[in-house]
Amino acid sequence: MDVTVDRGGFALDLAIDVAPGTTTALMGPNGAGKSTALAAIAGLVRPSRGRIVIGGRPVDDVEAGVHLDPARRRVGVVFQDLLLFPGLTVLDNVAFAGRMRTRSRRRARADAAAWVARFGLTELADRYPAQLSGGQAQRVALARALAAEPEVLLLDEPMAALDVRVREQSRRELVAHLTEYAGATLLITHDFGDARAIAGRGVVLEQGRITQAGALAELEATPASEYVARLVRGG
């Protein structure tokens, strides 16, 4: 995808390809443009220039006047604050993805039950988000995103809200689920430890532009900027 977004004096200029079956970490300091990139891919923000192609189909093409609504994009998103529906049970939160895909309520709930079981949440199916731990809520959000059968999965700081004690376990669980996911995954993070544990490739944004991209080992061995050097050191 090649996307430019101009927003109130801030310009994002991003060219990035994420292959199916791979995970790329999009990293950068606060204000670098990571959230703007996520919003553009999800269809929540219109690009000023460029194209966004998902599964071989343009979902944004400014010159051609193409802009697909978020609901019509094969994109699953796990937001940093998860955004689970507080008035819906675990099962119905996951079933919402199927309803968005225009499935019947019965079919959506049946599909959701399978995802709930896959994520080890069956015993929690009738609970509400307020009754879940942080790790459990994260699993529900990921199950809901994958239940929509997306071609692109966007993970927005998925570990940021988790207690340090459960972070390592959650990383391992996430990697296991992504191994079975055939689509492309873009991990938004400012934590190089999360990137190293979950992704195979990294792209660093600074002030709306890519300053370094490549295998995470390359970023770690030869940082191209002062920020990247601090990032890989955990500073």
C-alpha positions as CSV (number, residue, x, y, z in Angstrom):
1,M,0.0,0.0,0.0
2,D,1.1,3.5,-0.7
3,V,-0.8,6.1,1.3
4,T,-0.5,9.8,2.1
5,V,-2.7,11.4,4.7
6,D,-2.6,15.2,5.5
7,R,-4.2,16.0,8.8
8,G,-4.0,19.5,10.3
9,G,-0.4,20.1,9.5
10,F,0.7,16.5,9.9
11,A,1.5,14.4,6.8
12,L,1.8,10.7,6.7
13,D,3.7,9.3,3.8
14,L,3.8,5.5,4.0
15,A,4.6,2.8,1.4
16,I,4.5,-0.7,2.9
17,D,3.7,-4.3,1.7
18,V,2.6,-7.0,4.2
19,A,2.5,-10.4,2.6
20,P,-0.2,-13.0,3.5
21,G,0.9,-15.2,6.3
22,T,3.4,-12.7,7.7
23,T,3.5,-10.2,10.5
24,T,5.1,-6.8,10.2
25,A,5.6,-4.5,13.1
26,L,5.0,-0.8,12.5
27,M,6.9,1.1,15.2
28,G,7.6,4.7,16.1
29,P,7.3,7.3,18.8
30,N,4.0,9.0,19.8
31,G,2.8,11.2,17.0
32,A,4.8,9.4,14.3
33,G,1.7,8.4,12.4
34,K,1.1,4.8,13.5
35,S,-2.5,5.4,14.5
36,T,-3.2,7.4,11.3
37,A,-1.9,4.5,9.2
38,L,-4.1,2.1,11.1
39,A,-7.1,4.3,10.6
40,A,-6.4,4.8,6.9
41,I,-6.1,1.0,6.3
42,A,-9.3,0.3,8.3
43,G,-11.1,3.0,6.2
44,L,-11.7,5.4,9.1
45,V,-9.6,8.1,7.5
46,R,-9.5,9.0,3.8
47,P,-6.0,9.2,2.2
48,S,-5.0,12.4,0.5
49,R,-3.1,10.6,-2.2
50,G,-2.1,7.0,-3.1
51,R,-3.7,3.6,-3.0
52,I,-4.5,0.9,-0.4
53,V,-4.8,-2.6,-1.8
54,I,-6.1,-5.5,0.3
55,G,-6.2,-9.0,-1.1
56,G,-5.4,-7.7,-4.6
57,R,-8.4,-5.2,-4.6
58,P,-8.0,-1.4,-4.1
59,V,-10.0,-0.3,-1.1
60,D,-8.7,3.3,-1.6
61,D,-7.5,4.8,-4.8
62,V,-7.6,8.6,-4.6
63,E,-7.1,9.2,-8.3
64,A,-9.8,6.7,-9.3
65,G,-12.2,8.0,-6.7
66,V,-12.3,4.7,-4.8
67,H,-13.1,4.6,-1.1
68,L,-14.7,1.5,0.5
69,D,-16.5,1.9,3.8
70,P,-14.9,0.2,6.8
71,A,-17.7,-2.4,6.9
72,R,-16.9,-3.5,3.3
73,R,-13.2,-4.0,3.9
74,R,-11.8,-7.4,4.8
75,V,-10.0,-5.9,7.8
76,G,-10.0,-7.0,11.4
77,V,-8.9,-4.6,14.1
78,V,-7.9,-5.2,17.7
79,F,-7.8,-1.7,19.2
80,Q,-5.5,-0.9,22.1
81,D,-8.5,-0.5,24.5
82,L,-10.2,-3.5,22.8
83,L,-13.6,-1.8,22.4
84,L,-15.6,-4.8,23.5
85,F,-19.4,-4.1,23.8
86,P,-20.1,-3.9,27.5
87,G,-23.7,-5.0,27.1
88,L,-22.9,-8.1,25.1
89,T,-21.7,-11.4,26.4
90,V,-18.4,-12.9,25.2
91,L,-20.3,-15.1,22.8
92,D,-22.3,-12.2,21.4
93,N,-19.2,-9.9,21.1
94,V,-17.6,-12.5,18.9
95,A,-20.9,-13.2,17.0
96,F,-21.0,-9.5,16.1
97,A,-18.3,-10.1,13.6
98,G,-20.5,-12.6,11.8
99,R,-23.5,-10.3,11.8
100,M,-21.3,-7.6,10.2
101,R,-20.6,-10.2,7.4
102,T,-24.4,-10.3,6.9
103,R,-24.8,-13.8,8.4
104,S,-28.0,-14.8,10.2
105,R,-28.0,-14.5,14.0
106,R,-28.1,-18.3,14.3
107,R,-25.2,-18.8,11.9
108,A,-23.2,-16.0,13.5
109,R,-23.6,-17.4,17.0
110,A,-22.7,-20.9,15.8
111,D,-19.6,-19.6,14.2
112,A,-18.8,-17.6,17.3
113,A,-19.1,-20.6,19.5
114,A,-16.4,-22.3,17.5
115,W,-14.1,-19.3,17.8
116,V,-14.8,-19.0,21.5
117,A,-13.8,-22.7,22.0
118,R,-10.7,-22.2,19.8
119,F,-9.6,-19.4,22.1
120,G,-10.3,-21.4,25.3
121,L,-13.2,-19.1,26.3
122,T,-16.1,-21.5,26.4
123,E,-16.5,-21.3,30.1
124,L,-16.6,-17.5,29.8
125,A,-19.1,-17.4,26.9
126,D,-21.9,-16.0,29.1
127,R,-19.8,-13.4,30.9
128,Y,-19.7,-9.7,30.1
129,P,-16.5,-7.7,29.5
130,A,-16.5,-6.2,32.9
131,Q,-16.2,-9.7,34.4
132,L,-13.0,-10.6,32.4
133,S,-9.3,-10.2,33.1
134,G,-7.2,-8.2,30.8
135,G,-5.8,-11.3,29.1
136,Q,-9.3,-12.8,28.7
137,A,-10.6,-9.6,27.2
138,Q,-7.8,-9.5,24.7
139,R,-8.5,-13.1,23.6
140,V,-12.2,-12.1,23.1
141,A,-11.1,-9.1,21.0
142,L,-8.8,-11.2,18.9
143,A,-11.4,-13.9,18.4
144,R,-13.9,-11.3,17.3
145,A,-11.5,-9.8,14.8
146,L,-10.6,-13.2,13.3
147,A,-14.2,-14.3,13.2
148,A,-14.8,-11.7,10.5
149,E,-12.4,-13.7,8.2
150,P,-10.2,-10.7,7.5
151,E,-7.5,-10.5,4.8
152,V,-5.6,-8.0,6.9
153,L,-5.4,-8.0,10.7
154,L,-4.5,-4.8,12.5
155,L,-3.2,-5.1,16.1
156,D,-3.0,-1.8,17.9
157,E,-0.6,-2.0,20.8
158,P,-2.2,-5.4,21.8
159,M,0.1,-5.9,24.9
160,A,0.0,-2.3,26.2
161,A,-2.9,-2.8,28.7
162,L,-1.7,-6.2,30.0
163,D,0.0,-6.8,33.4
164,V,3.7,-7.6,33.1
165,R,2.9,-11.0,34.7
166,V,0.7,-12.1,31.8
167,R,2.5,-10.3,29.0
168,E,4.8,-13.2,28.0
169,Q,2.0,-15.8,28.0
170,S,-0.1,-13.5,25.9
171,R,2.7,-13.0,23.4
172,R,3.1,-16.8,23.0
173,E,-0.7,-17.2,22.6
174,L,-0.9,-14.5,20.0
175,V,2.0,-16.0,18.0
176,A,0.3,-19.4,18.1
177,H,-3.0,-17.9,16.8
178,L,-1.2,-15.9,14.1
179,T,0.6,-19.0,12.9
180,E,-2.8,-20.4,11.9
181,Y,-3.9,-17.1,10.3
182,A,-3.4,-17.0,6.5
183,G,-3.9,-13.3,6.1
184,A,-1.5,-10.3,6.6
185,T,-0.9,-8.9,10.0
186,L,0.3,-5.4,10.9
187,L,1.3,-5.0,14.5
188,I,1.3,-1.4,15.7
189,T,3.7,-1.0,18.7
190,H,6.3,1.2,20.3
191,D,7.7,-1.8,22.2
192,F,10.6,-3.6,20.4
193,G,10.2,-6.5,22.7
194,D,6.6,-7.1,21.5
195,A,7.8,-6.6,17.9
196,R,10.6,-9.1,18.3
197,A,8.3,-11.7,19.9
198,I,5.5,-11.4,17.4
199,A,6.7,-10.1,14.1
200,G,9.3,-11.1,11.5
201,R,9.9,-7.6,10.0
202,G,9.8,-4.1,11.2
203,V,9.0,-0.7,9.7
204,V,9.9,2.4,11.7
205,L,8.0,5.7,11.3
206,E,9.3,9.0,12.5
207,Q,7.3,12.2,11.8
208,G,5.1,10.5,9.3
209,R,7.9,8.9,7.2
210,I,9.8,5.6,7.2
211,T,13.3,6.0,8.5
212,Q,14.1,2.2,8.5
213,A,12.6,-1.0,7.4
214,G,13.8,-4.6,7.3
215,A,14.2,-7.7,9.4
216,L,14.1,-7.0,13.1
217,A,17.6,-8.4,13.5
218,E,18.9,-5.8,11.0
219,L,17.2,-3.0,12.8
220,E,18.8,-4.2,16.0
221,A,22.3,-4.6,14.5
222,T,22.4,-1.4,12.5
223,P,19.9,1.2,13.7
224,A,19.5,4.0,11.2
225,S,18.5,6.8,13.6
226,E,18.9,7.8,17.2
227,Y,15.3,6.9,17.9
228,V,15.8,3.4,16.4
229,A,18.9,2.9,18.5
230,R,16.9,3.8,21.7
231,L,14.0,1.6,20.5
232,V,16.0,-1.6,20.1
233,R,17.7,-1.0,23.5
234,G,14.3,-0.6,25.1
235,G,14.8,3.0,26.0
